[in-house]
Amino acid sequence: MAFHSFNVRLVAGLALTGFMLTAAGCQSGGNGMLGFGKKDTTPPPPPDPKVLASQLQAYCPKVTLRDGTAFFNTYAKGSQKPKKKAAAQDAEAAALDAGSEQQDDSAKIIYQASITDVTRDCSRANGSLSMKIAVAGKVVPGPMFSPGTITMPIRVAVMHGTEVLYSQLHQHQVQVTNPSSATQFVFTDSNVVVPEPTAQNYQAFAGYDEGPAKKTDRKKIAAAE
């Protein structure tokens, strides 16, 4: 009888131990039988790159100078090459590209103007983005210079991809009285207003432009004829 009781207790103990091991295996999340219950070690997909509202509110498009628009030279009459016809070009695209070709004749230069820095300031109201775009530069008199007022064509533009949101050509005048030293100047366009951006994908440009009249200007001329 004692031997039979010992066997019963032994079998019951082994069964209880097996149950506990099985339960521990299920709770551990480790490798189970045939791979069932295997822990997933695949990293989660990266989150979508979204611009936070605070970042978009602080976004102010950077102003850049396109190649060929940072310098502007004027020459005495008879030393300038004729301009190429640009009738087949889009007016806005031509306005943002480099200006006319000039003959490299330093003895005939009236003055040389250059843009040394650009900056901007932004504000928002009523679904619009308002920008103040400033251009700083200097004017260096040439051999043919005489004191007086000079006029420089400066264009300011804002684009969204290939769409022109704002484009204005300004005839900025600078008084130059000293023919032996450079004259500093600052020009500011405070009237740049474009739709408020929904992403950080606006481009602002500033630079000298001797290109053809804008398409809207040509339409006004045609309507007046």
Disulfide bonds with the S-S distance in Angstrom:
Cys60-Cys122 1.87
